[in-house]
Amino acid sequence: MSYVVIKDLHKAYGSTSVLANIQMTIEKGEFVTLLGPSGCGKSTILRIIAGLTEATSGMVSIDGNNMQNIRPKNREVGMVFQSYALFPNMTVKENVGFGLKMKKVNQQEIEQEVRKMLGIVNLLDKENAFPNELSGGQQQRVALARALIVRPKVLLLDEPLSALDAQIRKKLQSQLRSIQMELGITMILVTHDQEEAMAVSDKIWVMSSGEIAQTGTPTEIYTKPKSEFIANFIGNYNVFTRHELEELIGQELPSVGGKFAIRPEAIHLEDRSTNYKLRAIAKESIMSGNVIRTTFQADKRSFSVEQLHQRAHSFEIGKTYTCYIEREDVIALT
């Protein structure tokens, strides 16, 4: 049996449905992410797992135990929020050891466990500092250590890195994944950041309007979107209607699908016998990090092409180019 099981989960506030028919299975030691736009219900699922919000109907079990009527403090679930919620009058080591102190663990064992955990999050040199003496990234690592030290069966992470700047966030993503793998703990992350989900997850559950839109590994979600919502939310896909794309390439497409998605990096200038081709005018190029995104116009329809900066073909704005798309990169949407 899976380690965390969510079955037929519904949540409504009066006549307003927040979650509908949520089904999830998570294995022990997996790092999974609930990914979706704001208001789609992902944080509500986290709060129901933690016991902070009561489901309207449905079941949550952890390690084979039904969580119904189990109080939050007895669920063996840890939670890290976007706001670090550290005790300002306590040092780092006092904050981290707080959970063990509440469990009445003896002081010597608390000190040993705190030092071990501070070593894991690389904060041993800050053990006597107070929260206001730490950077945002350091405070988040203290909050993570405080949640991990009590050895929860499941650790829930509700947008824990969203308040940090981009460079620190990417560094902490890597550290978070390393810590999860080192400890072998089951983690469930909530985020609206697609890159973050792709970077850390074993499996991603993409949510839309209170429902699960698609589930899969990061590679599956990125390369095989099932719907227009997924294609638009993940990876900046170009989405065409059948009529639009057939007019652009000048031939009929296979009979399956009313809309089609094409990754911007899958459109290129190399002529191959298996390719579709279309003529378009380069309208604008924007550099974003190591990627150059060029917008093309074909008739009344625009689309984007992405290239790595160091290998990029230099497009002359206003010039017409022949672009090519391999047949296997044209994805039919349901």
C-alpha positions in Angstrom: 0.0 0.0 0.0 1.2 3.5 -0.8 2.6 5.6 2.1 0.2 8.6 1.7 -3.2 7.9 0.2 -5.9 10.5 -0.6 -9.1 9.1 -1.8 -12.3 10.9 -3.1 -11.3 14.1 -1.3 -13.8 17.0 -1.5 -13.8 20.4 0.2 -16.5 23.0 0.0 -17.3 26.2 1.8 -21.1 26.5 1.6 -22.0 26.2 -2.0 -18.5 26.9 -3.2 -16.4 23.8 -4.1 -12.7 24.2 -3.5 -11.6 20.6 -4.1 -13.4 17.9 -6.2 -12.6 14.2 -6.3 -8.9 14.4 -5.4 -7.1 11.0 -5.8 -3.5 10.8 -4.9 -1.0 8.0 -3.9 2.5 8.9 -2.7 5.2 6.3 -2.0 7.5 6.4 1.1 10.5 8.6 0.4 9.1 10.4 -2.6 9.4 14.1 -3.2 6.1 15.2 -4.8 4.9 18.7 -5.8 1.4 20.1 -6.0 1.8 22.7 -8.8 -0.8 25.2 -10.0 -1.9 28.8 -10.1 -3.0 30.7 -7.0 -6.4 29.6 -5.8 -6.5 26.2 -7.4 -6.7 24.3 -4.0 -3.2 23.0 -3.6 -2.6 24.6 -0.1 -6.0 23.3 1.0 -4.9 19.7 0.3 -1.8 20.4 2.4 -3.8 21.7 5.3 -6.2 18.8 5.2 -3.3 16.3 5.3 -1.9 18.2 8.3 -5.3 18.2 10.0 -5.6 22.0 10.0 -8.6 22.0 7.7 -11.4 19.5 7.8 -12.4 17.9 4.5 -16.1 17.9 3.5 -15.7 14.2 2.5 -13.0 11.7 1.5 -10.1 10.0 3.2 -6.5 10.7 4.0 -4.2 7.9 5.3 -0.5 8.0 6.2 1.5 4.9 6.6 -1.7 2.8 6.6 -3.5 4.8 9.3 -6.7 6.7 8.5 -6.2 10.3 9.7 -9.9 10.9 10.3 -10.4 12.2 13.9 -6.6 12.2 14.5 -5.5 15.6 16.0 -2.8 17.5 14.1 -0.2 17.0 16.8 -0.6 13.3 16.6 -0.4 12.9 12.9 3.5 12.9 12.8 3.3 15.5 10.0 5.7 18.5 9.9 4.9 21.7 8.1 7.1 24.6 6.8 5.3 27.7 5.7 6.2 30.7 3.5 6.5 32.8 6.6 9.2 31.2 8.7 7.4 31.6 12.0 10.6 31.5 14.1 10.5 32.5 17.7 12.3 35.9 17.7 13.5 35.6 21.3 15.1 32.2 20.8 18.5 31.5 19.2 18.8 29.2 16.2 19.6 26.1 18.3 16.7 26.9 20.6 14.3 27.3 17.7 15.5 24.0 16.1 15.3 22.1 19.4 11.8 23.4 20.4 9.9 20.4 19.1 12.0 18.0 21.0 11.7 20.1 24.1 7.9 19.9 23.8 8.3 16.1 23.6 10.2 16.2 26.9 13.4 14.8 25.3 16.4 15.1 27.7 18.6 18.1 27.2 21.7 16.2 26.2 19.9 14.3 23.4 18.3 17.6 22.2 21.8 19.2 21.9 23.1 16.2 20.0 20.1 16.2 17.6 20.2 19.9 17.1 23.9 19.9 16.1 23.3 17.0 13.8 20.4 18.8 12.1 22.2 22.1 11.9 25.1 20.2 10.2 22.6 18.9 7.6 21.3 22.4 6.8 24.8 23.9 7.0 24.1 26.3 9.9 26.4 25.1 12.7 28.2 28.5 12.7 24.9 30.2 13.4 23.6 28.2 16.3 23.8 31.1 18.8 22.4 33.7 16.4 18.9 35.1 16.7 16.5 35.2 13.7 16.9 38.9 13.1 20.6 38.3 12.6 20.0 35.8 9.7 19.3 36.2 6.0 16.0 35.1 4.6 17.6 31.9 3.2 19.2 31.1 6.6 15.9 31.6 8.4 14.1 29.3 6.0 16.8 26.6 6.7 16.2 27.0 10.4 12.5 26.5 9.9 13.3 23.4 7.8 15.6 22.0 10.5 13.0 22.7 13.2 10.4 20.7 11.2 12.8 17.8 10.4 14.3 17.3 13.8 11.1 15.6 15.2 11.4 13.1 12.4 7.9 13.5 10.9 6.5 10.7 8.6 5.7 13.4 6.1 7.0 16.9 5.7 4.6 19.5 4.1 6.1 22.6 2.4 3.8 25.4 1.6 5.5 27.8 -0.8 8.6 27.8 1.5 10.9 29.6 -1.0 8.6 32.0 -2.7 9.7 35.1 -0.6 13.4 34.6 -1.5 15.2 36.2 -4.4 15.9 34.0 -7.5 19.5 33.1 -6.8 19.0 32.1 -3.2 15.8 30.2 -4.2 17.6 28.1 -6.7 20.4 27.3 -4.3 17.9 26.3 -1.6 16.0 24.1 -4.1 19.1 22.1 -4.6 19.8 21.9 -0.9 16.2 20.9 -0.1 16.4 18.0 -2.6 19.7 16.9 -1.2 18.4 16.9 2.4 15.3 15.0 1.3 17.4 12.3 -0.4 19.8 12.1 2.5 17.1 11.6 5.1 14.8 9.5 2.9 11.8 11.5 4.1 8.5 11.9 2.2 8.0 15.5 1.2 5.0 17.2 -0.4 5.7 20.7 -1.8 3.2 23.3 -2.8 4.3 25.9 -5.4 3.2 27.9 -8.4 6.7 28.0 -9.8 7.1 25.5 -12.7 10.9 25.6 -12.6 11.0 24.8 -8.9 8.6 21.9 -9.4 10.8 20.5 -12.2 14.0 20.9 -10.2 13.1 19.0 -7.1 10.3 16.5 -7.8 10.0 12.8 -8.3 6.4 13.4 -9.3 4.3 16.4 -10.1 0.5 16.8 -9.6 -0.7 19.8 -11.7 -3.9 21.3 -10.3 -6.5 23.5 -11.9 -9.7 24.8 -10.3 -9.7 22.3 -7.5 -9.0 19.3 -9.6 -5.9 17.3 -10.7 -5.3 18.2 -14.3 -2.3 15.8 -14.9 0.1 13.7 -12.9 3.6 12.5 -13.9 7.3 12.8 -13.6 8.8 16.2 -14.5 9.8 14.9 -17.9 6.3 13.4 -18.6 4.6 16.6 -17.6 6.9 18.8 -19.7 7.1 16.6 -22.9 3.6 15.2 -22.9 1.0 17.8 -21.8 -2.5 16.4 -22.0 -4.5 19.6 -22.3 -4.2 23.2 -23.4 -4.1 24.3 -19.7 -1.0 22.2 -19.1 0.6 23.3 -22.3 0.1 27.0 -21.4 1.2 26.5 -17.8 4.3 24.4 -18.4 7.2 25.5 -20.6 5.7 28.3 -22.8 4.3 26.0 -25.4 2.9 27.3 -28.7 -0.7 26.2 -28.9 -2.5 26.1 -32.3 -5.9 25.1 -33.5 -6.0 22.4 -36.1 -7.0 25.0 -38.7 -4.3 27.4 -37.8 -1.5 24.9 -37.9 -2.7 23.2 -41.1 -2.8 26.6 -42.8 0.7 27.4 -41.6 2.3 24.1 -42.7 0.2 23.8 -45.8 -0.9 20.2 -45.2 -3.3 18.1 -43.2 -2.5 16.8 -39.8 -3.4 13.4 -38.4 -7.0 12.9 -37.5 -6.6 13.0 -33.7 -6.8 16.3 -31.8 -8.5 19.7 -32.3 -5.6 21.6 -30.8 -1.9 21.0 -31.0 1.1 22.1 -28.8 4.7 22.7 -29.9 7.6 23.5 -27.6 9.4 26.7 -28.5 12.8 24.9 -28.5 11.4 22.3 -30.9 11.1 24.8 -33.8 14.4 25.1 -35.7 16.0 26.1 -39.0 17.4 22.6 -40.0 15.7 21.1 -43.0 14.9 17.4 -42.5 12.7 15.1 -44.7 10.4 14.3 -41.8 9.7 17.9 -40.9 6.7 20.2 -41.3 7.8 23.6 -42.5 6.4 27.1 -42.3 7.4 30.6 -43.4 7.4 33.4 -40.8 8.8 36.9 -40.1 11.1 37.5 -37.1 9.4 40.2 -35.0 11.2 40.4 -31.7 14.1 38.8 -29.8 14.4 38.8 -26.0 17.3 37.3 -24.0 16.2 35.6 -20.7 19.3 34.3 -19.0 20.9 31.7 -21.3 17.9 31.5 -23.6 17.0 33.8 -26.5 13.2 33.9 -27.2 12.3 35.1 -30.7 8.7 35.9 -31.6 7.7 35.1 -35.2 4.6 36.2 -37.2 3.0 33.9 -39.8 -0.1 35.5 -41.4 -2.2 36.5 -38.3 -0.6 34.0 -36.0 2.5 34.5 -33.8 4.6 31.9 -32.2 7.9 31.8 -30.2 11.2 30.0 -30.8 13.7 29.5 -28.0 17.5 28.8 -28.4 20.4 28.5 -26.1 22.3 31.8 -26.2 25.7 30.4 -27.1 24.4 28.3 -30.0 21.6 30.7 -31.1 21.1 31.5 -34.8 21.0 35.3 -35.1 17.6 36.3 -36.4 17.4 39.6 -38.3 14.2 41.4 -37.2 11.9 41.9 -40.1 13.4 39.1 -42.2 11.4 36.0 -43.4 12.6 32.6 -42.4 11.6 29.0 -43.1 11.1 27.2 -39.8 10.9 23.4 -39.3 9.1 21.2 -36.9 9.6 17.5 -36.5 6.3 15.5 -36.7 6.9 13.9 -33.3 7.1 17.3 -31.7 3.6 18.2 -32.7 1.5 17.1 -29.6 -2.2 16.6 -29.9 -4.1 17.9 -26.9 -7.3 16.5 -25.4 
